[in-house]
Each structure stands twice: as structure tokens, then as C-alpha cells.
Amino acid sequence: MQDELHAAGHLEFQVLAVAIDNNVEAIRGFAENITFPVLIDADHLLTELYAISNVPTVLLIDEDDRIAMPNWSAYGTDTFSEFTGVSADRQHDRIRRWVREGDAGISSEDARAAVGDLTPEEEAARLHFRLAVALQQRGDADGADRHFDQAAALAPQDWTIRRAMMPLRGEDPFGQGFLDIYQDWRANGSPYHGLMGY
């Protein structure tokens, strides 16, 4: 999409990907043929700043650093459309309209009101997650496990914590554990800080 819009003269459009991951080598392999910057936020600072609780999440930020479209569950392809029920084409059209016409499809007032702050429990969960990662890096597996468990208990529907801890605990983030988290998330009303399928 960036190549397409640049070819049409919209050079101001820039995609930035941010991976909330600790595995730099895995991200390096993923980003090998990508032509836009891929940043790594191992400390999950961006997810706290923008109250991101699920991935993938997209934000549209204009040239004046204003959020034109807040946290939005958008997809680059239809790979997961059967799973999510979300069409990537519809979302791509929204981005094209924003770049070409300045219309993000949401008013400034609605954009400001769309994403609530993290709850105190969610904030505490993120702190426990950070502590767990730090303890794990220092070789304290038991301490890390205690804090991972506390983070999961405080924010059971926050994928930026629950799914992010899976590979850190030796679990497959695309395996049965993820499907269990997904089913639980759906059963609890698919909570999300932002706009789902917008």
C-alpha cells in the first residue's frame, strides 16, 4: 500500500511497524524484505502510550501528530479473515481515502472518545509483565513465572500481555494455547481498547 500510494504521488504516507517482541532475530527475519521501518518495542511502551490491548492494531497519525484514527484492529491481508470476519480490502480502502482525501471515516471528537484509558488492573498487569521479562533475562525463571501469572490474572483479555508471554514461556503463540485465549476473549465479549472491524 505504501508503494502504491507513493507511486500515486502521496509521498507523505509512511508505514511504521512496531513489533512488541523480545526476539530481535525473529523480527529481523520477518522484516527482511519489508520496505518500511520495523521498530521493536520489547518493553511495550507503545502499547501503554496508546492503550493497545490487541494485535494487530493500526493507528493513523497525521502530519501534525494528531491521531486521525485511533486503535483499530486492521489487517494487511485476508489471511485471517475467516477467523476474524474482517475484510482487509475494506480497511485498505479506508486508509487510501484518508491519504487521498484526508477523511479517516471518523470525526475528531469520536476519535478522541474511542479509546478509554487502561484500567488500574491493566496498568498493574503491564508492570508485572515487565518485571517478569526482567527476571527472566536475569535467569530467575520462578520469579518470572510468578509475575507472568499475575499479569495474566490482572488482564486476562489483553493479548499484548497474554500472547506476548507465550513464546517467553516456551509456548507456541499460534498453537492451542492461543486458540484457548481467543475463545475466552470471544466468550467475554471481545474486549478491545479501540475500534473493532471499523
C-alpha positions in Angstrom: 0.0 0.0 0.0 2.8 2.4 0.8 4.4 1.7 -2.6 1.0 2.1 -4.3 0.4 5.5 -2.6 3.9 6.7 -3.2 3.6 5.9 -6.9 0.4 8.0 -7.0 2.3 10.9 -5.5 1.4 10.6 -1.9 4.9 10.6 -0.6 3.8 11.9 2.8 2.3 8.4 3.6 4.7 6.4 5.7 4.1 3.0 7.3 5.9 2.2 10.5 5.6 -1.3 12.0 6.2 -1.8 15.7 6.8 -5.3 17.0 6.1 -5.9 20.7 8.5 -8.7 20.8 11.7 -9.6 22.6 13.1 -11.9 19.8 15.1 -9.5 17.7 16.3 -12.3 15.3 12.7 -13.4 14.6 11.7 -9.8 13.8 14.8 -9.4 11.6 13.8 -12.4 9.6 10.2 -11.2 9.3 11.3 -7.7 8.2 13.9 -8.9 5.7 12.0 -7.8 2.6 9.8 -5.1 4.1 10.5 -1.7 2.6 9.3 0.3 5.6 10.8 0.7 9.1 10.1 -2.1 11.6 10.7 -1.0 15.1 10.9 -3.2 18.2 9.2 -2.3 21.4 10.3 -5.1 23.7 9.2 -3.0 26.8 5.7 -2.5 25.4 5.9 1.3 25.9 3.9 2.0 22.8 1.1 -0.3 23.9 0.9 1.7 27.2 1.1 5.1 25.5 -1.8 4.3 23.1 -3.7 1.8 25.3 -3.2 -1.0 22.8 -4.6 -4.3 24.1 -4.6 -6.4 21.0 -2.6 -7.0 17.9 -2.7 -6.2 15.1 -3.6 -2.7 15.9 -3.3 0.2 13.5 -3.3 4.0 14.2 -3.5 6.7 11.6 -1.4 9.7 12.7 -1.4 12.8 10.5 1.5 15.1 9.7 0.6 17.3 12.7 1.0 14.3 15.1 -2.8 14.1 15.6 -4.5 10.7 15.8 -6.8 10.6 12.9 -7.9 7.1 13.6 -7.3 5.6 17.0 -6.6 1.9 17.8 -8.1 0.0 15.1 -8.0 -3.7 14.5 -6.8 -3.8 10.9 -5.2 -6.5 8.8 -2.8 -6.3 5.9 -4.2 -9.3 4.2 -7.2 -11.6 4.3 -5.1 -14.4 5.8 -7.2 -14.3 9.0 -10.5 -13.0 7.6 -12.3 -16.3 8.1 -11.1 -16.3 11.7 -11.8 -12.6 12.4 -14.6 -11.8 10.0 -12.7 -8.6 8.9 -12.0 -7.8 5.3 -8.6 -6.3 4.6 -9.8 -4.7 1.4 -12.4 -2.6 3.2 -9.7 -1.4 5.6 -7.2 -0.7 2.8 -9.9 1.5 1.1 -10.3 3.5 4.4 -6.6 4.1 4.5 -6.5 5.2 0.8 -9.4 7.6 1.4 -7.6 9.1 4.4 -4.4 9.6 2.5 -6.0 10.9 -0.7 -8.9 12.9 0.8 -8.0 13.4 4.4 -11.1 11.5 5.5 -10.4 8.8 8.1 -14.1 8.0 8.4 -14.4 9.2 12.0 -14.8 12.6 13.5 -12.1 14.1 15.7 -14.4 14.0 18.6 -15.3 10.3 18.1 -11.6 9.5 17.6 -10.7 11.1 20.9 -13.5 9.2 22.7 -12.9 5.8 21.0 -10.2 4.6 23.3 -10.5 4.6 27.0 -7.6 4.7 29.4 -6.1 1.5 30.7 -7.7 0.3 33.9 -5.6 0.2 37.1 -5.6 -3.6 36.7 -4.3 -3.3 33.2 -1.6 -0.9 34.2 -0.5 -3.2 37.0 -0.6 -6.2 34.6 1.8 -4.4 32.3 4.2 -3.7 35.2 4.1 -7.4 36.2 4.8 -8.3 32.6 7.9 -6.0 32.5 9.1 -7.4 35.9 8.6 -11.0 34.5 10.7 -10.2 31.4 13.4 -8.6 33.5 13.5 -11.5 35.9 13.6 -14.0 33.1 16.5 -12.1 31.5 18.4 -12.4 34.8 17.8 -16.1 35.0 15.0 -16.1 37.7 12.5 -18.4 36.0 10.4 -18.9 39.1 10.1 -15.1 39.7 9.3 -14.6 36.1 6.6 -17.2 36.2 5.0 -15.6 39.3 4.9 -12.2 37.6 3.6 -13.6 34.2 0.8 -15.4 36.1 0.0 -12.1 38.0 -0.1 -10.2 34.7 -2.4 -12.8 33.1 -4.7 -12.7 36.1 -4.9 -8.9 36.2 -5.5 -8.5 32.4 -6.8 -11.9 31.1 -8.1 -10.3 27.8 -5.1 -8.2 27.0 -3.3 -10.0 24.1 -0.3 -7.7 24.2 0.4 -9.4 27.5 -1.1 -12.9 27.3 0.0 -13.7 23.8 3.4 -11.9 24.2 4.2 -14.0 27.1 3.6 -17.3 25.3 6.9 -17.6 23.4 8.7 -16.3 26.5 7.3 -19.2 28.4 8.1 -21.7 25.6 4.5 -21.8 24.2 3.5 -21.6 20.6 1.8 -18.2 20.1 -0.2 -19.8 17.2 -1.0 -23.1 19.0 -3.8 -24.4 21.1 -2.9 -22.0 24.0 -3.6 -19.1 21.7 -6.8 -20.6 20.5 -7.9 -21.0 24.1 -7.1 -17.4 24.9 -9.0 -16.4 21.7 -12.1 -18.4 22.7 -12.0 -16.9 26.2 -11.7 -13.4 24.7 -14.7 -14.1 22.4 -16.7 -15.5 25.3 -16.0 -12.3 27.3 -17.4 -10.0 24.5 -14.2 -9.4 22.6 -12.9 -6.5 24.7 -10.6 -4.1 22.9 -9.3 -0.7 23.5 -10.3 0.8 20.2 -12.4 0.2 17.2 -13.1 -3.4 16.1 -13.6 -4.1 12.4 -14.2 -0.4 11.7 
